[in-house]
């Protein structure tokens, strides 16, 4: 099913859990979007979401993907709180690969516009394997606490009120 995020075709309180992975950043008015998501989550229900991190990391990729903004852990937590959710846990993600992310963003600033469409850049297979292995370190780290930085923010929130 495809629907408008600002007018979801579900009754109030339809879901015990909702997910919005890499969705919120595509909406000009994220407060209105969150109000609509809250409407369809039942009292005490949960929301899982992810958003891209750090406005300083804005790049051509964000423009091509139709992003309106990037977030910090604090800014997305504030959005959720004012929208009637209680943040249960919020952490950055992809910390182990973050140095590569920073280098890529610096390279794109120094070297030009970057790809002309999302997914255009292809990494050698060995680089993909290396990044995958590094990402598994995040799983270990998250079992001990939140990640202090990363290229995405992941949040578990509960609807209150």
Rosetta blueprint (number, residue, H / E / L):
1 X L
2 X L
3 X L
4 X E
5 X L
6 X L
7 X E
8 X L
9 X L
10 X L
11 X L
12 X L
13 X L
14 X L
15 X E
16 X E
17 X E
18 X E
19 X E
20 X E
21 X E
22 X L
23 X L
24 X H
25 X H
26 X H
27 X L
28 X L
29 X L
30 X H
31 X H
32 X H
33 X H
34 X H
35 X H
36 X H
37 X H
38 X H
39 X H
40 X H
41 X E
42 X E
43 X E
44 X E
45 X E
46 X E
47 X E
48 X E
49 X E
50 X E
51 X E
52 X E
53 X E
54 X L
55 X H
56 X H
57 X H
58 X L
59 X L
60 X H
61 X H
62 X H
63 X H
64 X H
65 X H
66 X L
67 X L
68 X L
69 X L
70 X L
71 X E
72 X L
73 X H
74 X H
75 X H
76 X H
77 X H
78 X H
79 X H
80 X H
81 X H
82 X H
83 X L
84 X L
85 X E
86 X E
87 X E
88 X E
89 X E
90 X E
91 X E
92 X E
93 X E
94 X L
95 X L
96 X L
97 X L
98 X H
99 X H
100 X H
101 X H
102 X H
103 X H
104 X H
105 X H
106 X H
107 X H
108 X H
109 X H
110 X H
111 X H
112 X L
113 X L
114 X L
115 X L
116 X L
117 X L
118 X L
119 X L
120 X L
121 X L
122 X L
123 X L
124 X L
125 X H
126 X H
127 X H
128 X H
129 X H
130 X H
131 X H
132 X H
133 X H
134 X H
135 X H
136 X H
137 X H
138 X H
139 X H
140 X H
141 X H
142 X H
143 X L
144 X L
145 X L
146 X L
147 X E
148 X L
149 X L
150 X L
151 X L
152 X E
153 X E
154 X E
155 X E
156 X E
157 X E
158 X E
159 X E
160 X L
161 X L
